[in-house]
Structures are given as structure tokens and as C-alpha cells.
Amino acid sequence: MTEQRHVRLFRNGRNQAVRIPVEFELPGNEAIMHRDGDRLVIEPLRKRGLVALLKTMKPIEPGIPEIDDPLVKPEKVF
């Protein structure tokens, strides 16, 4: 079973807030929050790596375009 701790909710201006106890601290200074049924889930914001970036990119058109690139004879050096 996961570790649990009783916490109090409070108001911070118009927002409801909770202090995160030290044993539950997340790395960094940003997080992602979402609901899962009646649960509120807070996850650390992970830095996106190259694989995640590549997954967001659209594939290029299939095939390689033809390029007219005739061979050039090297010049003679005297």
C-alpha cells in the first residue's frame, strides 16, 4: 500500500491549495494535475526527450525526389 498522510486544504486567493509534505515533494518547479474519478493526481513534469519530440512530428512524404546532379569531371591541376 502507498504511504498516506492527512493534510489540510486552504484558500490562496480564489484557489484551493494544499501544502505538499516533504516526503511527497516532486522534482522541479512544475507539475501536471488531472482528475482520475474522484482522485486528484499530481505528477512531475518530465522533460521531453528526443523520442517524445519525434513522436509529435508528422512523417515526411514517402519516396525521395529525383535530383538532376550530373557528375562533374575534376579539373586538372598543373
Phi and psi in degrees as a GROMACS rama.xvg file:
@    title "Ramachandran Plot"
@    xaxis  label "Phi"
@    yaxis  label "Psi"
@TYPE xy
-76.0379  154.982  THR-2
-65.0386  141.587  GLU-3
-128.022  155.109  GLN-4
-151.14  134.878  ARG-5
-77.3  128.224  HIS-6
-129.233  159.636  VAL-7
-105.377  142.545  ARG-8
-92.8131  149.453  LEU-9
-145.78  169.979  PHE-10
-98.0337  138.808  ARG-11
-128.647  92.099  ASN-12
67.5315  -125.694  GLY-13
-92.2286  1.13932  ARG-14
-101.209  146.001  ASN-15
-86.4465  140.108  GLN-16
-136.723  163.896  ALA-17
-144.162  139.312  VAL-18
-83.8619  134.492  ARG-19
-91.3544  118.172  ILE-20
-60.789  152.788  PRO-21
-55.3885  -35.4082  VAL-22
-72.6015  -10.2019  GLU-23
-112.35  9.49382  PHE-24
-56.6936  143.894  GLU-25
-103.425  151.59  LEU-26
-71.4247  154.331  PRO-27
79.1543  -167.307  GLY-28
-127.068  16.4859  ASN-29
-137.699  153.206  GLU-30
-147.444  166.454  ALA-31
-109.818  133.542  ILE-32
-122.29  134.969  MET-33
-151.725  161.944  HIS-34
-93.5111  143.659  ARG-35
-131.313  87.7594  ASP-36
68.9228  -122.919  GLY-37
-94.9989  10.0379  ASP-38
-98.7924  149.137  ARG-39
-109.795  120.271  LEU-40
-109.924  129.117  VAL-41
-119.977  121.899  ILE-42
-123.062  147.135  GLU-43
-64.0713  146.296  PRO-44
-79.5632  115.254  LEU-45
-86.8462  140.209  ARG-46
-69.4412  135.468  LYS-47
-78.6405  129.272  ARG-48
-94.3909  -175.558  GLY-49
-62.6185  -40.2035  LEU-50
-62.801  -43.9482  VAL-51
-63.0791  -39.9056  ALA-52
-63.6207  -45.501  LEU-53
-62.3822  -34.3688  LEU-54
-65.8267  -24.3023  LYS-55
-85.154  -12.0033  THR-56
-84.8524  145.347  MET-57
-79.5573  143.771  LYS-58
-68.0733  151.489  PRO-59
-75.6055  162.432  ILE-60
-60.5823  142.875  GLU-61
-67.9383  151.156  PRO-62
88.8979  157.837  GLY-63
-111.614  129.075  ILE-64
-66.3676  147.401  PRO-65
-72.9612  138.422  GLU-66
-124.05  125.683  ILE-67
-81.8862  102.3  ASP-68
-135.552  77.985  ASP-69
-66.0242  149.195  PRO-70
-69.5298  137.305  LEU-71
-106.089  129.444  VAL-72
-71.4668  137.503  LYS-73
-67.1434  145.208  PRO-74
-75.9096  147.112  GLU-75
-81.1089  135.818  LYS-76
-104.91  127.143  VAL-77
